[in-house]
């Protein structure tokens, strides 16, 4: 009998997503306010996009990821004006 992977997201994946979002909330907030950030905004954007594209998110997780994207986009717009 051939086993197929479950289509549902596992509890481990959900916890990993929560941990990654918590990590990104801290770092993105710090980086967008930093005069000389460690990584460019494109790096942080790609990390958030990866979460949005590869995982099934709960509404709260989606809200956090969306807020991170908004923060990055706003900071990117400010950078372009200077």
C-alpha positions as CSV (number, residue, x, y, z in Angstrom):
1,X,0.0,0.0,0.0
2,X,1.4,3.4,-1.0
3,X,1.2,6.1,1.6
4,X,0.5,9.6,0.5
5,X,1.5,12.6,2.7
6,X,-1.3,14.2,4.6
7,X,-2.7,17.3,3.0
8,X,-3.3,19.0,6.4
9,X,-0.6,21.0,7.9
10,X,1.0,19.3,10.9
11,X,1.1,20.7,14.4
12,X,4.9,20.9,14.1
13,X,4.7,23.0,10.9
14,X,2.2,25.4,12.6
15,X,4.5,25.8,15.6
16,X,7.5,26.4,13.2
17,X,5.5,29.0,11.4
18,X,4.6,30.7,14.6
19,X,8.2,30.7,15.7
20,X,9.4,32.1,12.4
21,X,6.8,34.8,12.4
22,X,7.7,35.8,15.9
23,X,11.4,36.0,14.9
24,X,10.5,38.1,11.8
25,X,8.4,40.5,13.8
26,X,11.3,41.3,16.0
27,X,13.9,41.5,13.3
28,X,11.9,43.3,10.6
29,X,10.7,46.0,13.0
30,X,14.4,46.5,14.0
31,X,15.7,46.5,10.5
32,X,13.2,48.9,9.0
33,X,14.1,51.5,11.7
34,X,17.9,50.8,11.5
35,X,19.9,53.5,9.7
36,X,22.3,50.8,8.4
37,X,20.4,47.5,8.3
38,X,22.2,44.1,8.3
39,X,20.1,42.8,5.4
40,X,18.2,44.7,2.6
41,X,14.4,44.9,2.7
42,X,14.3,42.5,-0.3
43,X,15.7,39.8,2.0
44,X,13.0,40.3,4.6
45,X,10.3,40.5,1.9
46,X,11.4,37.2,0.4
47,X,11.3,35.5,3.9
48,X,7.7,36.7,4.4
49,X,6.6,35.8,0.9
50,X,8.1,32.3,1.4
51,X,5.8,31.9,4.4
52,X,2.8,33.2,2.5
53,X,3.4,30.9,-0.5
54,X,4.4,27.7,1.1
55,X,2.2,27.2,4.2
56,X,-1.4,27.0,5.1
57,X,-1.8,29.8,7.6
58,X,-4.3,30.4,10.3
59,X,-6.0,33.8,10.2
60,X,-3.8,35.2,13.0
61,X,-0.7,34.0,11.2
62,X,-1.9,35.5,7.9
63,X,-2.6,38.8,9.7
64,X,1.0,38.9,11.1
65,X,2.5,38.0,7.8
66,X,0.4,40.7,6.1
67,X,1.4,43.3,8.7
68,X,5.0,42.4,8.1
69,X,4.6,42.9,4.4
70,X,2.9,46.3,5.0
71,X,5.8,47.3,7.3
72,X,8.4,46.3,4.7
73,X,6.5,48.0,1.9
74,X,6.1,51.2,3.9
75,X,9.8,51.3,4.8
76,X,10.7,50.5,1.2
77,X,8.6,53.5,0.0
78,X,10.3,55.8,2.5
79,X,13.7,54.6,1.4
80,X,12.9,55.4,-2.2
81,X,11.9,58.9,-1.3
82,X,15.3,59.7,0.3
